[in-house]
């Protein structure tokens, strides 16, 4: 799980640096009940999700790899992006051993 979270964060930051032209980035990792939540936000140029999906089908993307890594751990992966307003990636991974 640690390696997956590291790689997904690494890919997200690489994408932000290459494409977002962001001035601010935030990363939040926290435990909520029986899951880990990771949120990565930027205030960059954002993108149109539907347009991105169609271009991903043609040439592949790091976003696919991120989604597959999280899915392999029975997690959820969501992207919210608005042109000129930034992007947020939200991930939730279930914890098998939680003492709460």
URBELKA-V170178 format. One record per residue. N is the residue number from 1. RES is the residue in one small letter. OMEGA is omega in whole degrees, 0 to 359 (NA if undefined). Layout:
BEGIN
((N RES OMEGA) (N RES OMEGA))
END
This chain:
BEGIN
((1 x 181) (2 x 180) (3 x 178) (4 x 179) (5 x 178) (6 x 183) (7 x 179) (8 x 178) (9 x 179) (10 x 180) (11 x 179) (12 x 180) (13 x 176) (14 x 178) (15 x 179) (16 x 182) (17 x 183) (18 x 194) (19 x 194) (20 x 185) (21 x 184) (22 x 173) (23 x 182) (24 x 177) (25 x 173) (26 x 178) (27 x 180) (28 x 176) (29 x 180) (30 x 175) (31 x 176) (32 x 184) (33 x 185) (34 x 178) (35 x 171) (36 x 177) (37 x 176) (38 x 176) (39 x 177) (40 x 183) (41 x 171) (42 x 179) (43 x 184) (44 x 187) (45 x 181) (46 x 178) (47 x 177) (48 x 185) (49 x 181) (50 x 178) (51 x 179) (52 x 179) (53 x 182) (54 x 178) (55 x 178) (56 x 180) (57 x 181) (58 x 190) (59 x 181) (60 x 184) (61 x 173) (62 x 178) (63 x 178) (64 x 179) (65 x 178) (66 x 181) (67 x 180) (68 x 179) (69 x 181) (70 x 179) (71 x 180) (72 x 178) (73 x 181) (74 x 180) (75 x 176) (76 x 184) (77 x 180) (78 x 175) (79 x 171) (80 x 180) (81 x 178) (82 x 178) (83 x 179) (84 x 180) (85 x 176) (86 x 186) (87 x 172) (88 x 172) (89 x 179) (90 x 182) (91 x 174) (92 x 178) (93 x 178) (94 x 175) (95 x 180) (96 x 182) (97 x 179) (98 x 184) (99 x 180) (100 x NA))
END
